[in-house]
């Protein structure tokens, strides 16, 4: 997924949090899709050019969705390798496994 970063907060040691929007649609397992402009929030770490990201939530039509289980049975839900194509502005993320997000009140 391609994320246009709208806000990023870098911390000492290479960790960061971010907010952004999807640049391209993302097809979901149930044949629905997340459209461009969908809000995305997450965190990550950058170490010697290696970037790992946790996508913690989405905002769709004003409704927030959070990652159901970031630990998951395989420990990879919502996480994946990433590339900062334009540091602080554009991130490409490959999630390591299927991830479930639930609507929050």
C-alpha positions in Angstrom: 0.0 0.0 0.0 1.2 3.5 -0.8 0.8 6.1 2.0 1.0 9.8 1.5 2.3 11.0 4.9 0.6 14.0 6.3 2.2 14.1 9.7 5.3 12.2 11.1 6.9 12.3 14.6 10.4 10.9 14.6 11.9 9.9 18.0 15.4 9.2 19.0 16.5 5.7 18.1 14.7 5.5 14.8 11.1 5.0 15.9 8.3 7.2 14.5 4.6 7.6 14.4 2.7 8.8 11.4 -0.7 9.7 9.9 -1.4 9.8 6.2 -3.8 8.8 3.4 -3.8 6.0 0.8 -2.6 7.0 -2.7 -4.0 4.0 -4.4 -7.0 1.7 -3.7 -6.3 -1.4 -1.5 -8.4 -4.5 -2.3 -9.6 -6.3 0.8 -10.2 -10.1 1.3 -14.0 -9.6 1.1 -13.7 -7.9 -2.3 -14.4 -4.5 -0.8 -11.6 -1.9 -1.1 -10.1 1.0 0.7 -10.2 4.0 -1.6 -7.5 6.7 -2.2 -7.8 9.3 0.5 -8.6 6.8 3.2 -6.9 7.9 6.4 -4.1 5.7 7.8 -2.3 5.8 11.2 0.6 3.8 12.4 4.1 3.6 13.8 7.4 2.2 12.7 11.2 1.9 13.1 14.0 2.8 10.8 17.4 1.2 11.3 20.2 1.4 8.7 17.9 1.8 5.8 15.5 -1.0 7.0 12.0 0.3 7.7 9.3 -1.7 9.5 5.8 -0.3 9.9 2.7 -1.2 12.0 -0.5 0.1 10.4 -2.6 0.5 13.5 -5.8 2.0 12.0 -7.8 3.4 9.1 -10.5 6.1 8.9 -13.2 5.3 6.3 -16.1 7.7 5.7 -15.6 9.3 9.2 -15.5 5.9 11.0 -12.3 4.7 12.7 -11.0 1.1 12.5 -8.3 -0.2 14.7 -6.1 -3.3 14.4 -7.9 -6.1 16.2 -4.8 -7.9 17.5 -1.3 -6.4 16.8 0.3 -9.5 18.4 -1.7 -12.0 16.5 -1.0 -15.7 16.5 1.9 -15.1 14.2 3.0 -11.8 15.7 2.8 -10.1 12.3 -0.7 -8.7 12.1 -0.7 -5.1 10.7 3.1 -5.1 10.3 5.3 -5.2 7.3 8.4 -4.0 5.5 8.3 -0.5 4.1 10.3 1.9 1.9 10.3 5.6 2.5 10.3 6.6 -1.2 10.3 10.3 -0.2 11.4 10.4 3.5 8.6 11.8 5.7 6.3 12.2 2.7 5.7 8.8 1.0 5.8 5.3 2.3 5.2 2.0 0.5 4.2 -0.8 2.8 3.9 -4.6 2.3 1.9 -6.2 5.1 3.4 -9.5 6.2 0.1 -11.3 6.8 -3.7 -10.8 6.6 -4.8 -8.3 9.3 -8.2 -7.7 10.9 -9.4 -4.2 11.8 -12.6 -3.5 13.8 -14.7 -0.4 13.9 -14.3 1.6 17.0 -17.2 3.4 18.8 
